[in-house]
Amino acid sequence: MTNDKLNKNQIEDVSKFFAPENKKKNVETPDGQIIEVNPLSDYFSEARPKVHEPNSSKVVETFLNWARAESLWVLGFGTGCGSIEIPPLLTPRFDAFRFGVQMRPTPRQSNVIIISGYLAVKTLKRVIRSYEQMQNPKYVLALGSCTINGGMYFDSYNTINRLDKYIPVDVYVAGCMPRPEALLAGFMKLKELIKAGKAENANKYVENFDEYKANQKKIIKDWNMPDYNW
Amino acid sequence: MKNLIERLHIKYSLTDIVNQRDNFVYLTIRKENAIDLVTYLKDYEGFSHFVLLSCVDWIEDGKFQLSYFLNQPNKKFDIAIRTMIDRENAEMQSSHHLWKHIETYQRELREMYGINFPKNPRIEENFILEGWDEIPPMRREFDTKRYSEKTFFPREGRKTYDPATYMKDKLYPNAPITAKVNKKDE
């Protein structure tokens, strides 16, 4: 049972980084009581993420995988230069919609996140928050050589080198910068993987949760959010 | 404008004047008088536009060089005021009261070079980096490649082969690798 809850002490340690709205405070209830509220533990769930089990029937699971592959809802989140390559996808010229790919404004409504290019440590923090809020089953598409080995920013003090150490990646699209056609090819590859039942990296994230968190906390030094963002 | 530079030289005893172009001149001045000179140019000489504030790290001399770039829109004339400050406990008089956007430049210099500007608003807050606990990254003693290798996870490069050795092993395993050269030809 102890493993079921996240470590509270870790949250206490970093309280110096908290924004004012995240600090402990006293709140008056409608019937006049005064209670202490700790936003990080009271407003967010502390439960760990769970593995998304496949359906027991293989026929049903194959059907579900086909359905998932045909509706990829992409989070409109741009990091780095690749965010310029995404808007042309939605124009009539490339028309990603014919493959069942569409953009969504919030992580709660989407199941694919495109990491489009170099990722600063500051942005990685926002990516982790968005990724964890997305619905299962969810997929990560990494665009450009910066997400593979750092690309031309391999020696930068502020951009990560390997994305797969921080969040699990399903498909890499190499290039600097890949053209929208390459991105479409990446989507086709992702659909292939989903239909074959091989795009199970969201479960890998859950199984190796502590390892991923250790890697993330190694570089995000002002960790002022819950360990898992529901 | 030559007239102006001469007057400034008498008034502030400039240490160096470099005429970069017809309409652009670098003036070097001691640290104590730098903000006085910027204020004078703004108030009396019509240099109403503050272009930028930049910094150069002269690590060999133990100095930071601050440059205040000013523009005179009517006469289309630019002046850059340079001043050298010590690298140890670097500190400079704040000039955020002259133009509002100097505030942002000074916060950036504080974060990237560690230069303190007392009384600048929000100078202690994070500007771009979050939770940075190393030496400021734009200082030249900061080794960015070593930091990157230590902090992030560098991916090993791919295997490479020397073409000559590779071809020899593949095609002619028994042949010598270098052609014999006669001493006469040399």
Interface residues (C-beta under 8 A of the other chain):
Chain A: F17 V121 K122 K125 I148 N149 G150 F154 D155 S156 Y157 N158 I160 N161 R162 K165 N215 K218 I219 I220 K221 D222
Chain B: I128 L129 E130 G131 W132 D133 E134 P137 F142 T144 K145 Y147 S148 E149 T151 F152 F153 P154 R155
